[in-house]
Amino acid sequence: MLYDAHSHAKEKDFKKYKNIPVIVNGLDPESNKEVLKFSEKYENVFAAIGFHPTRFSEYLEKEIYAEFEEIKNKKNKIVAVGEVGLDYKYSSKTERPVHKKYFSEILKLAKQINKPVIIHCRQAEGVVAKMLKNYNGKAVIHSYTGNPELIEDIKSKFYFSINTFIFKYPEVKKLVEIVPLSRILTETDFPYITDNPKTSIKKVIREIARIKKFSPEDVEEQIEKNFKRCFNQL
């Protein structure tokens, strides 16, 4: 079976996810509510709610912390805390310490409620890797395209979800080379990277299999195990 560990699909898109378990990620209070509704309505849709770093500037600090509390209150309705993390491409130097503080609080929250955290780390890969080095909760690093050397200390500790960027960035191919297969997931980042979940996941599995020198069937089977283990679906 195919699995999508990171999507932003809307209700109109779920027909594309027939027989594909998918984790739909919230980005802010409004989308978090939407994601929760989807997960209650569709058996193959799982909710991850969080606060995307590029959305922080749109909210007051008290609103951000209120949403953190809401995530805690909804812990029994979600499989992960996400999408969260750091984005240094779209944040100013003055915003970065504040965003780092928020991310640190989110990591504590996820550990407290015993949920994996789904992490975005654009142009902040080294900072995120350093913050995760001593983190003892579960984490999924989503769509990583940074220098693979930066994750040397965490490559066997956390999960990495791979999308069709594997065909665009040599860094992602290298990432797949060095990360154990037991720590790899597949994702689409729908609709931002692909609008065809089934086709793109199959292509990604074949490329992972080629790099790791396994059969696509073995890779697909291992990713299913990884998904269920990571998101407590066993």
C-alpha positions, 0 to 999 in steps of 0.5 A: 500500500502507498502512504503519504506522510505529508499533504495539504489536500482539501476535501475536493482532492480526496478522490485522488487518495483512494486507498492511500492513507494520508496525513493532512497538515494544518498551517494555522488555527483556521486550517487546523480546524479544517484538517480535524473535520477531514480526519473525522469524515474520511477513514484514510485521512489522518490529522496533523495540526500545527503552526507553520513558521511563515504564518507566525507574523499574521498572529499575536503572540497570545493567539499563537500560544492559544493555538498551542494549547488547542493542539494539546487539547486535541491530542486524541484526534491527531496523529502528529503535531505539524506542520511546524519548524523554521523558515529562514528564507521568509523570515527576517533576522529579527524574527528568527529568535522569536520563531526559534522560541516558538519551535522550541515550545512546540517540540516540548508540547509534542513530547508532552502529548507523545506525538511525532512532530512534522518539521519544515526547515527551509534554509534553517537546516543546521539550526533545526538539526542542532535543536533536535540533537538531544530531542528524545521525542519522535520527529519527521523532517519533511521535504529536506533539501539541505546539505546531508552532512548537517543531519549526520548526528540525527540521520538514524534517529528521526524519520525523513519524508521523501517527495519528488524533489528526489528527482530535482535535488542531488542532496535528496538522493544523497539523503536517501543514500545515508538515511536507513530505510527504516527511517524513510517515509514517502510524501507528496506535499500536495498540491505544492509539489505534485497534484497526482499522489498515486503516480508521484509516490510510486515514482519516489518508491522506485527511485528510493529502491534504485538508490538503496538497491532494494526491490520497489516491493520491499521499499513499499513494504518497509515504508508501510511499517515505518508509517505505522510505527511513526504515527502509532498506527500498529 
